[in-house]
Amino acid sequence: MKTKKSKIVLTYIFLSIMLVVIIFPVYYAFTMSTFNSKEAYSFPPRFLPSTHIWENYKTAWTTVNMGRLIFNSSFISVTVALAKIGLSIMAAFAFTYFGEFKGKFFFFTTILITHMLPLPIRIVPTYDLMRSFGWINTYYALTIPFFASATGTLLFRQLFLTVPPSLSDAARIDGAGPMRFLVNVLIPLSKTNIGALFLIEFTYMWNVYLWPMIITNSNNMRVVQIGIKMLLASEAQAADWNIIMAGTILAMLPPLLVLLIFQKTIMEGFSLKEEK
Amino acid sequence: MQRRFPNKVLPYLLVSPSIVVVIIFLVIPTIQSLYMSFFRVSPFGDRLIFVKLYNFTKLFKSTDYVHSLLITLVFAAAVVALGITIGLLISVVLNQRLKGLNYYRTLFIWTYAISPAVAGTIWALMFDPSSGPIVYIIKTLFNVKLNWMMNGNLALVIVIIAASWKMLGYNIIFFLAGLQTIPEELLEAASIDGASSVRKFFKITLPLLSPTTFFLLIMNMLYAFFQVFGLIDIMTKGGPGNATEVLVYKLYRDGFINLDTGFASAQSVVLFVFVAILTALQFKYAERRVFYG
């Protein structure tokens, strides 16, 4: 199909304008993180980076103990992502390789129902539950309630259903048990899905805000998202925009990095989902 | 041939971790929410008083709550409309077979990885009343000084912009995936018949894309209802006045600051009705598909 030259030019003009609109806020946030406090409040604003980048990031880092926050966020995001992958592979395996067993439909519905119960719907009782467990300010509260995944269970179930039955027959004839079949055959076949799910769940947990906000109050257990809030309203006085933006840039980098690493996987993973 | 391992116990062991987590942390607290919505905590906080539908009548008599409900509907409708139309437009243009567009794609999807709180912080900077670049541009062009800390409607508009900007990456990822499934021969045949790009878009692309669009409609709606707490908390805390106090924010305030548990639980129940409707729509009109939440 031949495409007219004018159309190509228009395409690029349109995309470039949209790109500026999408990227400019982040560009400006970065620029802001290189200003000193005088430059930060100049009006008209400056649009080119200045030279105070190092001191701003250092100030942001020490003001809210950013090292600890990044550790906490990374720890809960990786833990939850891996747990969700593990638990949903197990559940999906149960739903696809053991025929009909008693309660199968009930179990399947129960896992799917996760989608219908976002936190705000059960926020007060879940908080009370954490208190009665003594889980306030613990990694337990920040991770375990998130371990089940309807998305993951559906994703792996769909994938397992497309695996030829001859594979499991062969495994059975060879005398390999179900767990060996799962580990040696199914999991290696699921790499793309595992990658996509890791990206989705890591990003989701990294960006969670409301739950960490109510379930933690010690500075040692805070997460990065709450760190931004702390920078915006640190007890003494509100920090300047240049410091806040240094913290904000730090907060957004890890999931962006994960997105870059898994970019190909997620595109494949998502188009795979769309087919079914 | 059947994929089947003869094992009676293993499937139960395999599903049990997920089931235990869902029941303890999701199902039971939800039931408690429902239960609590019929009670009020006594003045000394030592016992529960059964009050029938009192919390619900209080809810719908409260002008604050009705206002919050309306704000949320406006907010959600605007976020969905903006995110879907702009996302669709960009995706259709991106989906052309042109040199170099592959590299462009990455540049459009990354807002997916940005959190609502980060999006809120960045847009608060853009519209900072005293030094924000957009405030500056508007002032130079139209000589109007924007101050969203004083103007409720403006605050709502800015919160909407920030929220839909954050969702663009997600929408574009799914639209691009959906567009890949449209057979190219169909579009080529239409071109040979002399159909214009606009006609092809409305007669072929849009109808074939409708499952994706519908899926995104629901997901954006759920996002606008439930995932924007961080964005609101960072940007406006529901203000100025209560101009941006969406339902989740009000629920948080009543449940955790005013400590009105019964009232907050009634609000949870109303939110549950919204999710139930959205989920029912999803299952009724879309094929069962995987989604993220």
Interface residues (C-beta under 8 A of the other chain):
Chain A: M1 T3 K7 I8 T11 F14 L15 M18 L19 I22 I23 P25 V26 Y28 A29 M32 A40 Y41 S42 F43 P44 P45 F47 L87 S88 M90 A91 F93 A94 F95 T96 Y97 F98 G99 F101 G103 K104 F107 T110 I111 I113 T114 H115 M116 L117 P118 L119 P120 I121 R122 I123 V124 P125 T126 Y127 D128 L129 I144 P145 F147 A148 S149 A150 T151 T153 L154 L155 Q158 F160 V163 P165 S166 S168 D169 R172 G177 P178 M179 F181 I200 T203 Y204 W206 N207 Y209 L210 M213 I214 Q225 I228 K229 L232 W241 I244 M245 T248 A251 M252 P255 L256 V258 L259 L260 Q263 I266 M267 F270 S271 K273 E274 E275 K276
Chain B: M1 Q2 R3 R4 F5 N7 K8 L10 P11 Y12 L14 V15 P17 S18 I19 V21 V22 I23 I24 F25 L26 V27 I28 P29 T30 Q32 S33 M36 I86 I90 V93 L94 Q96 R97 L98 L101 Y104 T106 L107 F108 I109 W110 T111 Y112 A113 I114 S115 P116 A117 V118 T121 I122 W123 L125 M126 D128 S130 S131 G132 P133 Y136 T140 W165 L168 I173 F174 L176 A177 G178 Q180 T181 E188 S191 S197 T212 L222 F226 F229 G230 D233 I234 L247 V248 L251 Y252 G255 F256 T261 A264 S265 S268 V269 L271 F272 V275 A276 T279 E287 R288 R289 V290 F291 Y292 G293
